[in-house]
Amino acid sequence: MTPYASPRLASYLGLAALGLIGALALRRAELVVVAAPFVLIVAAGLLFEGRPQLKAWLHVERDRVVEGEEVDVEIELNAESAIDLLELNLVLPRGVSVVAGDNPCAVRLATGEDRTLPLRLRFDRWGSAELGDIRLRARGRIGMLAWEGRVRRPHLLRIYPRQELLQSLVAPLDTQLASGDLVARVRADGLEFADTRAFVPGDRLRSVNWRASARRCELIVNERHPDRNADVVLFLDSFAEARGDDESEDGTLERAVRAAATLAGRYLERRDRVGLVTFGGVLRWLEPGGGLVQRYRLIDALLETGVEFSYAWKDVNVIPARTLPPRALVLAVTPLLDERSISALLDLRARGHDLAIVEVSPEGVVPSGDGLDALAYRLWLLRRAALRARFERSGVAMARWGDEDALDAGLEGVRAFRRRARLSRR
Amino acid sequence: MVVWLATVAGPDARRAVAYLGALAVAGLAASIAAGRFEGVVAALVVLGGCYAAILVIDDPPLDGRSAVVGASLLAVGELAHLSLASRTAVTDEAGAGARRVARVAVLALAAMAVGGLVLALVDLVRTGGIAIELVGAAAAIAAVGLLTLAARDARG
């Protein structure tokens, strides 16, 4: 630990020197008596207070939490020498707050004393949080010197995004070949009844619809839709985000990641293959896959997402082709703020991808202002409406997801659009 | 303390003590309000100046109240430091404030005892003439030595 002089040290020495000089100048011994306590307290502080010997550890209840959960943390102290005042601060990353316990706090430790300081922390923002940076400041009884130091006991916590309320998903236009929960449009072996047709050699006998055959006096067989899965690629726009003045409120990126994590989880539960493209200053991708491992991969990839500023122009060509398989549903989660991601999405649609957009609306985050600001705000809203219309003209289903709405309400806009407008193949 | 000093001052020194004392109290209050310990030191200097004014104007033979003045100045400085230190966001243990105030009281009593001892020594050697210069010079050298020691400790 590094020693620092208390502001009293120099001040008291100055006072003592002044008193002694005054005693000499005025030839009054009483001023020596006045100065004596200041000299003695400084001398005692410097001579009798040694470097404190202290050990500290941090214990964290678990290393994976869901956003909004609380975790118990303990700071364990062991003092090898007495410390009259130990000020202690566990540095908390952004989005972590203390629910119970005191941080920073001050304690007094006797020689050899072990002390455990419990804290209950709440993790309000998804991501990775490193705990374990403990700042210490120790003082003796007189306190002329303070020793400052830090203890690093790093604990990496992964805070998973909480799930948004979601009842139904956006169905892709096409299914893949593997089995799943989706009813394919093609006819083959399956459970869902599709149609009947005349028996042809090679048809299985169990497919014969005996009632229809009796009525038509010829063999009629049932046709069925097979159960297939789909490929879904989540396209997360991380070029820019909109954030209000209040740091505790979520920005568009936080909500977008939460939505992407929810969608990924739900599609994977349906046995679909889910991939991820984080399109921003740093391009990250994950090829479509299924299962629990893929779910953790996706969430770990999402936790690394951040807005990295970049001037570089990026388009769809930088995305590896295998990340966007044919007949995959590309579900973009974007605030539609950056021209690069907008043109990339239009490009994807132009290349024939089945694209749907969940717009994480920044309109509630941006204040409308007064006067010219209000006018500019209205113009901005009009430009955004024009952009949405442009996407819809291209056959892209769009949904606005405001900060007050449930994700399900936003996705309903996509589902409604896709029910009414059939995509043309190119 | 200012009131006490104004009370014990002679008629000639009373006005000067009152003015200086009022200045010291105002300076102390302003420093504590502003959270600046430097202002507290300046107020302590002015308070010491009040007592020096009594010594110069009234010219008592050997003032026994100097021990009380020294202890009181130390107590004022320590209490002001406590007040400034308690403004941090650090949450103290229960009873820590009372313990620190009690420690200041003990320090003040110890300072008074030390002052009385020094006063007795001064009284003892007073007839020596040069003794006061010797004591003063030794104390000044000791203060400079302590300052050097403190600077070395703070650096390393």
Interface residues (C-beta under 8 A of the other chain):
Chain A: P3 Y4 A5 S6 P7 R8 L9 A10 S11 Y12 L13 G14 L15 A16 A17 L18 G19 L20 I21 G22 A23 L24 L26 R27 R28 A29 E30 L31 V32 V33 V34 A35 A36 P37 F38 V39 L40 I41 V42 A43 L46 L85 E87 N89 D102 P104 C105 A106 V107 R108 R141 M144 L145
Chain B: F37 E38 V40 V41 L44 V45 G48 Y51 A52 L55 V56 L62 D63 S66 A67 V69 G70 A71 L73 L74 G77 H81 T88 A89 V90 T91 D92 E93 A96 R103 L107 A110 A111 V114 G115 V118 L119 V122 R126 I132 E133 V135 G136 A137 A139 A140 A142 A143 V144 L146 L147 L149 A150 D153 A154
